[in-house]
Amino acid sequence: MPHDSAYKQFFSNPEMVESLLRDFVSVDFIADLDFSTLERCSGSYVTDDLRERHDDIVWRVGWKKGSWCYVALLLEFQSTPDHWMALRTLSYTTLLLLDLVKTGNVRENEGLPPVFPIVIYNGGKAWKAPQEVAALFAPMPESLKYYRPQHRHFLLDESRVSGEELDKSNGLVAQLLRLERAQEPEQVRQIVRELIARLHGPGYLPLRRAFTVWLGRVVLKRSGITEEIPEFQDLREVDAMLEERAAQWKNEYITLGRKKLKEKLKDLGVEYNFCWKRALELCQHR
């Protein structure tokens, strides 16, 4: 399953969206939202020239004092940042607002509702593309800047979230990011057990299934330790498999580590057997 398909399933769950906003958006307006009102919206808009555009995921959430705020989640799984993302988010926001007007969800005397665009990026390179659309424009006279669009998106660059920040949260999005970073089967297993305890009951069935499929098709295969990954039906099956194969995978990690070490030493012109023998002698000496 491609990353973007899996993430669309994750963020089709209101608790995941609430976790994202509470734990990773450090903006004061979050405290004024009533998360019990979270409601998934249509993400497909048609422009005047009939070209259909599909937004990634759109939710609306009520303010504690009434009315609505819209949250647009844009999932970006390219290996490098999109330089024009700020322009894309401006387009998405405009299409969303036009759709609300066209469908009668917004009236002239009410004013347009706020839209909070979030870009979730998991590429390896740091995101350096502008988050403000005004930064994309070429130099222009000061008097013309008055007519330049002003629009900004919030960025969650997964690889730049610090370990300290992750440690502060037990939310579902933090668990997702921990799985993205897990390097060893035992780390994966610990998080899987926490998800099993957390996602119990029929209401969590779609989210539990999304994590199960994603673990089998993305996380475990990405480890490169073994090709024999079965098609799991439940998180408990993932946990059982990890327990069963723990010793085997440990040996495979050691073998893989030795192979990489040999290659590195060969590049340096050093004999592997000599280094390994010397390491054993040092261990025995201690």
Salt bridges, closest charged atoms under 4 A:
GLU15 OE2 - ARG198 NH2 3.23
GLU18 OE2 - ARG22 NE 2.74
GLU39 OE1 - ARG60 NH2 3.41
ASP49 OD2 - ARG51 NE 2.73
GLU52 OE2 - HIS54 NE2 3.61
GLU76 OE1 - ARG88 NH1 3.33
ASP82 OD2 - ARG88 NH1 2.79
GLU110 OE2 - ARG107 NH1 3.75
GLU142 OE2 - LYS145 NZ 2.86
GLU180 OE2 - HIS3 NE2 3.01
GLU180 OE1 - ARG222 NH1 2.97
GLU231 OE2 - ARG217 NH2 2.68
ASP234 OD1 - ARG208 NE 3.71
ASP239 OD1 - ARG189 NE 3.10
ASP239 OD1 - ARG193 NE 3.17
GLU243 OE1 - ARG189 NH2 3.49
GLU281 OE1 - ARG278 NH1 3.40
